Amino acid sequence: MQSTDITVLRQLHDWLTSGHSVWLTTVLKTYGSSPRQPGAMCAIRQDGALLGSVSGGCIEEDLKEKALTGLLPESEVIFLTYGESVEERDRFRLPCGGTLRLAVEKVTDIAWVIEVLDKIEQRQPVKRRLSLNAVDSSVQPANANDNSPVVESAAELHFVYGPRARLLLIGAGETSSYLAKMALALDYQVLVAEPREEMQLTWQTEDGELLAMMPDDAVVRVGPDNNTAIITLTHDPKLDDMALLEALKSDAFYVGALGSSRTNAKRRERLAMFDLTAEQIARLHGPVGLDIGSKTPAEIAVSILAELVQLRQSKQPSVQQATIRAVSNG
């Protein structure tokens, strides 16, 4: 879940607490090109104040106008589709072929908002079921089958909310600095574990939270879930391996290690001497990143982020992909 959408829910809570009339608009489906994906949200107040984004521009202006002129629903959920004609796409500046289907609901029950925000804070994904007949919401834990942020049926809408993506970097070197900056731009929460005092002194805290502790302790403290990626970047086998021994047993969706194919082959041999199964070791992405011929720290960071984007977009991380990297970055 994007931090911007979490911010929308927090603002929704604050506006409701202050006594405002508030509507929540959610992207249900997109066709063709679209700047925002299903699950993206914006909150609109009766006076036209709006936070969030469902299109990146003109559709938000149309929603504001509907709020100001009393055209948003008072009870039922309404569905709006934008971009069905060339004229509409031109008017709302949608990309060629782009069409959006939105659900708009007036939120009067703050209880589900509080519950969802509480679970997100605990990094627990949840599913909200919105009844279209009673216009009422219930919240329950999400399960492994809840892969889509939005599911629409004749009687209900299901919305899945989860924690922000998180990236734990082991080592506060130059590659980590580039990677942290790029990851922040992609809306990751960034943490950096660095036990070496001389390296701690050079880390810029605006690039990510510094955890001044041993790598294995950092992994345990973070408690990786399936929205967490862990990458070792110290070039020190002792430090990197300590982190990997914990990371490969965790629920992290991605565990990677900087280094050449030869370096990572030796690393796998070392890891096999500890209490890791063959399946756990096979989860290791090493060499880390996509093969784009990267050489410099900045290029290596690009290749790593590209792989994370690829895996998260496909939603089908494959351990086989970890064996075909050819980025000689060690």
Secondary structure, DSSP 4 states (H G I P E B T S, - for coil): --HHHHHHHHHHHHHHHTT--EEEEEEEEEESS-SS-TT-EEEEETTS-EEE-SSSSHHHHHHHHHHHTT-S-SSS-EEEEE-SSHHHHHHTTPPTT-EEEEEEEEE--HHHHHHHHHHHHTT--EEEEEETTTTEEEEEE--TT--SSEEE-SSEEEEEE-PPPEEEEE--SHHHHHHHHHHHHTT-EEEEE---HHHHTT--GGGSEEE-S-HHHHHHHH---TTEEEEE-SS-HHHHHHHHHHHTTS--SEEEE-S-HHHHHHHHHHHTTSS--HHHHHTEE-S-S--S---SHHHHHHHHHHHHHHHHHHT---GGGGGS------
